[in-house]
Amino acid sequence: MVEEPEASVRATQKNDDGRWYYVITMDGIEGSSVGPYDSEEEAVEAGRQKLVEDDVA
């Protein structure tokens, strides 16, 4: 039986530019920040879309 990876998306904001970035954590390993996006919602949605594209969600 193949176990599905556990993945989550969260948004972060860097203090120096005020823009939003998403970070995907998979099986407890945090990936790189990806962005920038204008809002927290845009960043989270982009991260979720990436999971769908990668067939993880």
N, C-alpha and C positions, 0 to 999 in steps of 0.2 A: 504494500500500500504506500502510495506517495503522499507525503505530508505537504500541505500547502504552506508557503511561506507566510509569516505574519508580517504585514506591512501597515505603516501608518504615515500620515502626512501632517506636518505642522508648519505654520508660518512663523517666520522670525523677521525682525526689523533691525537693520544695522543703524547704529546711532549716527554715523557719519553722513549718510545720505537720505535717511528717512523713508526709503523704499522698502518694499516687502519681498521676501525670498521664501521659497518652500524648501523643506528638508524632508526626505523620505527616510524612514527608519525601517529596516527589513531584518527580521529575526534578531532584533536588539542591536544591530549595527547601523549607526547613523551615517547617511551619505552627505554629500556636499550641498551647500546652499545654491539654489538655482533661481535666477531672476535677473533683473529686478522687475517687480510688478507695482502698480499704483496703489493697490489696496490689499488688505489681508485676505479678503474673499477671493480676489483674482489669483493670488499666490496659491491658496489651498486648492482651488478648482484646477489650476494648471498641474499641481502635483497629483491630484486624483486622476486627471486625464492621462498623465504619464504612466500611472499604474495600469490604467486600462490598456493603453498602447502596448505596454510591456506584458500584458496578459497576467498581471499579478492581482488585480482587483476582482 
